[in-house]
Amino acid sequence: MPKSRGAANGARHGGAASTNPNRTATSKAKASASSVRSKSTINRLNMYRAKVKRNKSGKIVKGGLAVGDTVREMKAARVQPDRRWFGNTRVVGQKELTEFREQMEAASADPYAVVLKRNKLPLSLVSTHNTKKGRVDLLRAESFQATFGKNQQRKRPKLGSSELADLLAAAETRAAAYTEEGDTNISREVELVGPKNYIFDAGQSKRIRSELFKVIDSSDVVIEVLDARDPLGTRAPHAEGFIKKEAKHKHLVFLLNKCDLVPTNVTAAWLKHLSKEAPTLAFHASITNPFGKGSLINLLRQFAKLHSDKKQISVGFIGYPNVGKSSVINTLKKKKVCKVAPIPGETKVWQYITLMKSIYLVDCPGTVQPSGNSEEDAVLKGVVRIEQLRQADDYIEELLKRVKPEYIQRTYGIREWTDHIDFLEQYATKIGKLLKGGEPDINAAAKLVLHDFQRGRLPYFVPPPGYTHTDRRMAREEAAAAAQKLAESGVPVVNQKANLKALKDLVPVHAFTAEHDDGIEEGSDEDDGGVIENFDDEIVTDDEDEDEDGEGEEGDDGEEGEEEDEDGEEEEEEESDEEEDDVELVVAPPNRGKSPATADDRVPRSRSNRSERAPTKGGASKPSGGISWEDVFDE
């Protein structure tokens, strides 16, 4: 008996259907040169089919399955009996929501308030600010026919003022606030200038921005390091805006570094001003003689306590180039773990450093706001490397405007000058920077002056908003009163000058420290008030826990260009005195002079006793190594 057609085509394997991958082509199909569908083609076509549909009894009535797929039989399930299925859900009334919204707005405005467990809060209901502003369609609100047609309803134009006097007053107010620079309707002549030098784009590249956002994303606490001489000019608004908008759960802290280059009352005024936005600390980066180290470590411990659900927290350091981010990390570690230099751009990539078992530090390259800085600002803020400038004398004119003439005279010994070119010629002749024919090399002299400005050898600072000479006089009177109180209590004060402990009455201290820091690891030393004294015992010093990739040669002045004190015994004594008092107080930074002083001789030296630099080989004397602000600003 002959075999059927289906059996001949592989009936045992599913027949001759086109969905059977094991079927064989017939002789007629072979004659027409038609190919058989492969297994992958059949699987792809089966994927295009509709979903399996079942009837009430659960049988498949439409759709098919791929080869090898099986259907699991559906069984009746039983819901767990629980009274919570029939209870009320979590609801909130309008009154409670209003009170909660007011409390959240007050907590958000307070930089010293921290919201815990934000994932359990209905922040979408609490937010009152509408970020998407809808476009107002004037024709829908008031059509053209209703205004100017036959059926017009509006009789008078809608003005902002009902009377002519109010309209005139509003016009005068707008005229007083008018600035010609911001008027885009004025046709101006385009100034033909050359191409912009690439060195002024330092800190604005795509690579630097990617490193910045890496540090922000990986950090629980972001510390923005600012230069105490110009805190507002060294802020990074683009980074702050990103944190406040996209990462509200991260903590932002301001750190005023290089506070030894400005008077103490100016530092206190800046602390009072910046503390309205975020917690602010004063700091002096130095491995041997730091200031503010205990305050910063105590603050980081409190943040670690707030994030007790995590094993460790990461603290990122961001800011302008050459403000001292790497030097701050070296100060906290009390050894060199990051590359530092007195030039910008020394840190290339981000790196992790272990401070404690529960605190990691993240170093970041310096970042600059993409716009808003002129070339003079970029040079004087330390963004640009001085040796890369082609015409360094172009920026001396702005420097002479910012620094008082008496400070220039006292530093370089030049009494009078007509303009910046005359000043550079006199200075170049004095120090022996000459070209062929005895012509002064003003470009080399300008680079030396710019180096002195960047490294803090020229006294300069931007006063805080509302700061006047009256505030300085009041601060001196309060310091004298504090010194008198100390003298009455038995503390010796030389020449009626307040020492480090007397300045605590000048600075408003915020109650940011916890009553008792429970987040400290077991075995650490702490006093009854929650202020840790011996914090160096818990700092990790093992080589395997440190990032040794960033070690390199350190400059003479460090990243911030500050000279270190050589007397180790006096430094340890001053550091212990600072920690025994209140670590949040702003006290007088150490003197930048390198001559050692005894424990009984801590008063700034007089100008007559100040040592001068030895003359150079050419016979010209070089400028003094720097003027301490105790002598400069105490006038």
C-alpha positions in Angstrom: 0.0 0.0 0.0 1.6 3.3 -1.0 2.3 5.8 1.8 0.2 8.9 2.0 1.6 12.3 1.1 1.6 13.5 4.6 3.5 10.5 5.9 6.0 10.9 3.2 6.6 14.5 4.2 7.4 13.7 7.8 4.0 13.0 9.5 5.8 11.6 12.5 7.4 15.0 13.0 4.3 17.2 12.6 3.3 16.7 9.0 4.0 18.8 6.0 2.8 22.1 7.5 4.9 25.2 6.9 5.4 25.5 10.6 7.1 22.2 10.8 10.9 22.7 10.8 11.5 18.9 10.1 9.4 18.7 7.0 11.0 17.8 3.6 10.2 19.5 0.3 8.1 17.5 -2.2 9.4 16.7 -5.7 7.1 19.3 -7.1 8.5 21.9 -4.7 12.0 20.9 -5.6 11.3 21.3 -9.3 10.1 24.8 -8.7 13.3 25.6 -6.7 11.4 26.7 -3.6 13.2 26.5 -0.3 11.9 25.2 3.0 11.5 27.6 5.9 14.3 27.2 8.4 13.7 26.8 12.2 14.7 30.4 13.0 12.3 31.7 10.3 9.4 29.6 11.8 10.2 30.9 15.3 10.2 34.4 14.1 6.9 34.0 12.3 5.3 32.4 15.4 6.4 35.4 17.4 4.3 37.6 15.2 1.1 35.7 16.0 -1.5 37.1 18.3 -1.7 36.2 22.0 -3.3 33.0 23.1 -7.0 33.5 23.8 -9.1 31.2 26.0 -12.7 30.7 26.5 -14.5 30.6 29.9 -13.4 27.0 30.5 -9.8 27.9 29.9 -9.3 26.2 26.5 -7.3 27.9 23.8 -9.7 29.1 21.1 -7.3 31.4 19.2 -3.6 31.8 18.7 -0.9 29.3 18.7 2.3 28.3 20.5 5.8 28.2 19.3 7.5 24.9 18.8 8.6 23.5 22.2 6.3 25.8 24.2 3.9 24.4 26.8 0.8 25.8 28.4 0.5 25.7 32.1 -2.9 24.8 33.3 -4.7 27.5 35.3 -5.8 26.7 38.8 -8.0 28.6 41.2 -6.1 30.7 43.7 -7.1 31.6 47.3 -6.6 35.1 48.6 -5.2 35.3 52.2 -8.0 36.3 54.6 -6.9 39.6 56.2 -8.9 42.4 57.7 -6.6 44.9 56.1 -8.1 44.2 52.7 -11.4 45.7 54.0 -9.9 48.5 56.2 -9.4 52.2 55.4 -6.4 53.2 53.3 -3.9 55.9 54.3 -5.5 59.3 53.7 -4.6 62.8 54.7 -6.9 65.8 55.2 -6.6 69.2 53.7 -5.8 70.8 57.1 -3.0 68.3 57.9 -1.6 68.6 54.4 -1.5 72.4 54.7 0.3 72.2 58.0 2.7 69.7 56.6 3.4 71.9 53.6 4.2 74.9 55.8 6.6 72.8 57.9 8.3 71.4 54.9 8.7 74.9 53.4 10.2 76.1 56.7 12.6 73.1 56.8 13.6 73.6 53.2 14.5 77.2 53.8 16.6 76.4 56.8 20.1 75.2 55.7 20.7 73.6 59.2 17.6 71.3 59.0 17.8 67.9 57.5 14.8 65.9 56.3 15.1 62.2 57.0 13.3 59.4 55.1 12.3 61.5 52.2 10.9 58.5 50.3 8.0 58.2 52.7 6.9 61.9 52.1 4.3 62.9 49.5 6.6 65.6 48.1 4.6 65.9 44.9 1.6 67.0 47.0 3.7 69.3 49.1 5.4 71.2 46.3 3.7 74.5 45.7 5.9 75.8 42.9 4.8 75.0 39.4 7.9 74.4 37.4 6.0 74.3 34.0 4.6 77.7 33.2 1.9 77.4 30.7 1.7 79.7 27.7 -1.0 82.3 27.9 -3.2 82.4 24.8 -4.4 86.0 24.6 -6.9 85.2 21.8 -8.6 82.6 23.9 -8.8 84.9 26.9 -10.0 87.9 24.9 -10.7 87.5 21.2 -10.0 90.1 18.5 -13.7 90.7 17.8 -14.5 91.2 21.5 -11.8 93.9 21.7 -11.9 95.8 18.3 -14.9 94.4 16.4 -18.5 95.5 16.1 -19.3 93.5 19.2 -16.5 95.0 21.3 -17.0 94.8 25.0 -13.9 96.4 26.4 -14.2 100.2 26.5 -10.8 101.2 27.8 -7.4 99.5 27.5 -6.2 97.6 30.6 -3.3 99.5 32.0 -1.1 98.7 35.0 -2.0 102.1 36.6 -5.4 103.7 36.9 -4.1 107.2 37.3 -1.5 109.2 35.4 0.6 109.9 38.4 0.9 106.1 39.1 1.8 105.5 35.5 4.5 108.3 35.6 5.9 106.8 38.8 6.1 103.3 37.3 7.9 104.8 34.2 10.5 106.6 36.5 11.1 103.3 38.3 11.8 101.5 35.1 14.0 104.3 33.9 16.1 104.2 37.1 16.6 100.4 36.8 17.5 100.7 33.1 21.0 99.6 32.0 22.3 100.1 28.6 24.4 96.9 28.7 21.3 94.7 29.0 19.3 96.4 26.2 19.2 94.1 23.2 17.3 96.7 21.0 20.4 98.9 20.7 22.4 98.3 17.5 26.1 98.2 18.5 29.2 98.1 16.5 30.9 94.7 16.6 34.4 95.0 18.1 36.9 93.3 15.9 39.0 91.1 18.2 41.3 88.2 17.6 40.5 84.6 18.4 40.0 83.7 22.0 42.9 81.9 23.6 42.2 78.3 24.5 43.8 78.6 27.9 40.9 80.7 29.2 38.6 77.8 28.7 40.3 75.9 31.5 37.9 74.0 33.8 35.0 74.2 31.2 35.7 71.2 29.0 33.3 68.3 28.6 35.7 66.0 30.4 35.9 68.2 33.5 32.1 68.5 33.6 31.8 64.8 33.4 34.2 64.4 36.3 32.2 67.0 38.3 28.9 65.1 37.8 30.6 61.8 38.7 31.7 63.3 42.0 28.3 64.8 42.7 26.4 61.6 41.8 28.7 59.4 44.0 28.7 61.7 47.0 26.3 62.0 49.9 27.8 65.2 51.1 29.2 67.8 48.7 31.7 70.3 50.1 32.3 73.4 47.9 35.7 74.8 48.7 35.8 78.7 48.4 38.6 81.1 48.4 38.2 83.3 51.5 39.6 86.3 49.6 36.7 86.2 47.1 34.0 83.6 48.2 31.3 84.8 45.8 33.7 84.9 42.8 34.9 81.3 43.4 31.4 79.7 43.7 30.2 77.3 41.1 26.5 78.2 40.4 26.0 75.5 37.8 27.0 72.8 40.3 24.9 74.3 43.1 21.9 74.6 40.8 22.2 71.0 39.8 22.4 69.9 43.4 19.4 72.0 44.5 17.3 70.9 41.5 18.2 67.4 40.7 19.8 66.1 44.0 17.9 67.7 46.9 18.7 64.8 49.1 22.5 65.6 49.0 23.9 67.9 51.6 25.8 71.1 50.5 28.5 72.6 52.7 30.6 75.7 52.1 34.3 75.6 53.2 36.2 78.9 53.4 39.8 78.0 52.7 42.8 80.3 52.9 41.3 82.2 55.9 44.8 83.1 57.0 45.0 85.6 54.1 42.1 87.8 55.3 41.3 89.4 58.7 39.4 87.4 61.2 36.4 89.8 61.3 36.1 89.6 57.5 36.0 85.8 57.8 33.4 86.0 60.5 31.3 88.3 58.3 31.5 85.9 55.4 30.5 83.0 57.6 27.5 85.0 58.8 26.5 85.8 55.2 27.0 82.4 53.6 25.5 80.5 56.6 22.1 81.7 55.4 22.4 79.4 52.4 24.3 76.4 53.7 26.5 75.3 56.6 29.8 77.2 56.4 33.1 76.6 58.0 36.4 78.5 58.0 39.5 76.4 57.2 43.2 76.7 56.8 44.8 73.9 54.9 48.1 72.8 56.3 49.4 69.4 57.3 51.4 70.7 60.2 49.4 73.7 61.4 45.8 73.4 60.3 42.8 75.4 61.4 39.1 74.2 61.4 40.1 70.5 61.0 38.2 69.5 64.1 35.0 71.4 63.1 35.0 69.7 59.7 35.5 66.2 61.0 32.8 66.7 63.6 30.4 67.9 60.9 31.2 64.8 58.7 30.6 62.6 61.7 27.1 64.1 62.2 26.3 63.5 58.5 27.4 59.9 58.9 25.1 59.6 61.9 22.2 61.0 59.8 22.9 58.3 57.2 23.1 55.5 59.8 21.4 53.1 57.4 24.5 53.2 55.2 27.8 51.5 56.0 29.8 54.5 54.8 29.2 57.9 53.3 31.1 59.7 50.5 32.1 63.3 50.8 32.9 65.1 47.5 35.1 68.2 47.2 34.2 70.6 44.4 35.2 74.2 43.5 37.3 76.4 41.4 40.8 75.4 40.4 43.6 76.3 42.8 41.3 76.9 45.8 42.8 74.1 47.9 40.5 71.0 47.5 43.4 68.5 47.4 45.2 70.4 50.3 42.0 70.1 52.4 42.0 66.3 51.9 45.7 66.1 52.7 45.1 68.2 55.9 42.3 65.8 57.0 44.5 62.7 56.3 47.5 64.5 58.0 49.7 63.2 55.2 50.1 63.7 51.4 47.6 61.5 49.6 46.7 63.9 46.7 48.9 65.7 44.3 49.1 69.4 45.1 50.8 72.3 43.4 50.6 76.1 43.5 49.3 76.0 39.9 45.7 75.2 38.7 44.8 72.0 37.0 47.0 69.7 39.0 44.2 67.2 39.7 43.2 65.6 36.5 40.6 62.9 37.5 38.5 62.1 40.5 39.9 59.8 43.1 38.7 58.1 46.3 40.5 58.5 49.6 39.5 56.6 52.8 39.3 59.0 55.8 37.7 56.6 58.2 35.8 53.3 58.0 32.6 55.2 57.6 33.7 58.3 55.7 35.2 58.4 52.2 36.6 61.5 50.5 36.3 62.2 46.8 38.7 64.7 45.1 37.5 66.4 42.0 39.3 68.5 39.3 38.6 72.3 39.4 35.5 73.4 37.5 34.7 76.9 36.2 31.3 78.4 35.3 31.0 78.3 31.5 30.3 82.0 31.2 30.5 85.1 33.3 34.3 85.5 33.9 36.4 87.9 32.0 40.0 87.1 31.1 41.2 89.3 33.9 39.0 87.5 36.4 40.2 84.1 35.2 43.9 85.1 35.6 43.5 86.8 39.0 41.3 83.9 40.4 44.0 81.4 39.6 42.1 79.6 36.8 44.9 80.1 34.2 48.5 79.1 34.6 50.7 82.2 34.5 53.5 80.7 32.5 51.0 80.1 29.6 50.2 83.8 29.2 51.7 85.5 26.2 51.1 89.1 27.3 51.1 88.9 31.1 51.4 92.7 31.4 47.8 93.1 30.1 46.4 92.0 33.4 48.5 94.1 35.7 46.3 97.1 35.2 43.3 95.3 36.8 45.6 94.0 39.6 46.7 97.5 40.5 43.0 98.5 40.7 42.2 95.8 43.2 45.2 96.1 45.5 45.7 99.3 47.4 48.8 101.3 46.4 50.3 101.3 49.9 50.4 97.5 49.8 52.1 97.5 46.5 54.6 100.1 47.8 55.2 98.0 51.0 55.8 94.8 49.1 57.9 95.9 46.1 59.5 99.1 47.4 58.2 101.2 44.4 56.8 104.5 45.6 55.2 106.1 42.6 54.2 105.1 39.1 52.1 106.6 36.3 50.5 103.4 34.8 51.0 99.7 34.9 53.7 99.8 32.3 55.8 102.3 34.3 55.3 100.1 37.4 56.5 97.0 35.6 59.5 98.8 34.1 60.6 100.0 37.5 60.1 96.6 39.1 61.9 94.7 36.2 64.9 97.1 36.6 64.9 96.6 40.3 65.0 92.8 40.3 67.3 92.6 37.2 64.9 91.3 34.6 66.4 92.9 31.6 66.5 92.2 27.8 69.2 92.9 25.3 70.4 96.5 25.5 69.3 96.9 29.1 65.6 97.1 28.2 63.3 96.0 31.1 61.5 92.7 30.5 58.0 93.7 31.6 56.4 90.4 30.6 58.7 88.5 33.0 58.1 91.0 35.8 54.3 90.9 35.2 54.4 87.1 35.6 56.2 87.5 39.0 53.6 90.0 40.2 50.7 87.7 39.1 52.4 84.8 40.9 52.6 86.9 44.1 48.9 87.8 43.8 47.7 84.2 43.3 49.8 82.9 46.2 48.6 85.5 48.7 51.7 87.6 49.0 49.7 90.7 48.0 47.1 91.6 50.6 43.6 91.6 49.0 40.1 90.5 49.8 36.6 91.2 48.7 34.5 92.7 51.6 31.3 90.9 52.5 28.0 92.6 51.5 27.3 95.4 53.9 30.7 95.3 55.5 32.1 98.8 56.3 35.0 100.2 58.3 32.5 100.8 61.2 32.1 97.0 61.4 35.9 96.7 61.6 36.1 99.2 64.4 33.3 97.5 66.3 35.0 94.2 65.9 38.2 95.7 67.4 36.2 97.1 70.3 34.5 93.8 71.0 37.9 92.0 70.8 39.4 94.5 73.3 36.4 94.0 75.6 36.9 90.2 75.3 40.6 90.7 76.1 39.7 92.7 79.2 37.4 90.0 80.4 40.2 87.4 79.9 42.6 89.6 81.8 40.2 89.9 84.7 39.7 86.2 84.7 43.5 85.6 85.0 44.3 84.8 81.4 47.5 86.7 80.4 46.9 89.0 77.4 49.8 90.9 75.8 49.3 94.5 74.6 45.5 94.2 75.1 45.1 92.0 72.1 42.6 89.2 72.2 44.1 85.8 71.7 42.4 82.8 70.1 39.9 82.2 72.8 38.7 85.8 72.9 37.4 85.8 69.3 34.5 83.4 70.1 32.3 86.4 71.0 32.6 87.8 67.5 31.2 84.9 65.6 27.6 83.7 65.8 27.8 80.0 66.4 24.9 77.9 65.0 23.5 75.1 67.1 24.5 72.5 64.5 26.4 70.1 66.7 24.3 67.2 68.0 23.8 66.9 71.8 25.5 63.5 71.7 27.1 62.0 68.6 26.0 58.4 68.6 27.4 57.8 65.1 31.0 57.6 66.3 32.6 54.2 66.1 33.1 52.3 69.3 36.4 53.0 71.0 36.7 56.7 69.9 37.3 59.5 72.3 34.6 62.1 72.9 33.7 64.5 75.6 30.3 65.1 77.2 29.2 67.8 74.8 29.5 65.8 71.6 32.7 67.4 70.4 35.3 64.9 69.5 38.8 65.8 70.5 41.1 63.0 69.5 39.7 62.3 66.1 43.1 61.4 64.6 43.0 58.0 66.3 40.3 56.7 64.0 41.7 58.1 60.7 42.7 55.2 58.5 46.4 55.2 57.7 46.9 51.8 56.2 48.4 51.8 52.8 45.9 49.4 51.3 43.0 51.8 52.2 44.6 54.9 50.6 44.6 56.1 47.1 48.3 56.2 46.2 47.8 57.0 42.5 47.6 60.7 43.2 51.0 61.1 44.9 53.4 63.4 43.1 55.8 66.2 43.8 54.5 69.0 45.9 55.1 72.6 45.1 57.0 74.9 47.4 53.8 76.7 48.6 51.3 73.9 48.3 48.1 74.2 46.2 47.0 77.3 47.9 50.5 78.8 47.9 50.9 79.0 51.7 54.1 78.5 53.6 54.2 75.9 56.4 55.3 76.7 59.9 58.5 74.9 61.0 58.1 74.9 64.8 56.2 71.6 65.4 55.9 72.0 69.2 54.1 75.3 69.0 51.8 74.0 66.3 50.7 71.0 68.3 50.2 73.3 71.3 48.0 75.7 69.4 46.1 72.9 67.8 45.3 71.3 71.1 44.2 74.7 72.5 41.8 75.1 69.6 40.3 71.7 70.0 39.8 72.1 73.8 37.7 75.3 73.1 34.9 75.3 70.7 35.9 73.8 67.3 33.2 75.8 65.5 34.7 79.2 66.5 36.5 81.3 64.0 39.9 82.1 65.5 42.9 84.0 64.3 44.8 81.9 61.7 48.5 81.3 62.2 51.0 83.8 61.0 52.6 83.2 57.6 56.0 84.1 58.8 58.6 81.3 58.9 60.6 82.5 61.9 60.0 80.3 64.9 58.3 81.7 68.0 58.3 80.6 71.5 55.2 79.8 73.6 55.5 83.1 75.4 56.1 85.2 72.3 53.0 84.9 70.1 52.4 88.6 69.4 52.9 89.6 65.8 56.3 91.1 65.2 56.7 94.8 64.6 57.5 96.1 61.2 61.0 97.2 62.3 61.9 93.7 63.4 60.6 92.0 60.3 63.3 90.3 58.3 63.9 91.1 54.6 65.1 89.0 51.8 68.7 88.9 50.9 69.7 90.6 47.7 70.0 88.5 44.6 73.1 87.8 42.6 72.5 90.8 40.4 72.6 93.1 43.4 68.9 93.9 43.4 66.8 93.0 46.4 63.8 90.8 45.9 60.5 91.6 47.4 59.7 90.4 50.9 58.2 87.0 51.2 54.8 88.2 52.2 52.9 90.6 54.6 50.9 89.1 57.4 47.4 90.5 57.5 47.8 91.3 61.2 50.3 94.0 60.2 48.6 95.1 57.0 44.9 95.4 57.9 45.5 96.5 61.5 45.6 100.2 60.7 
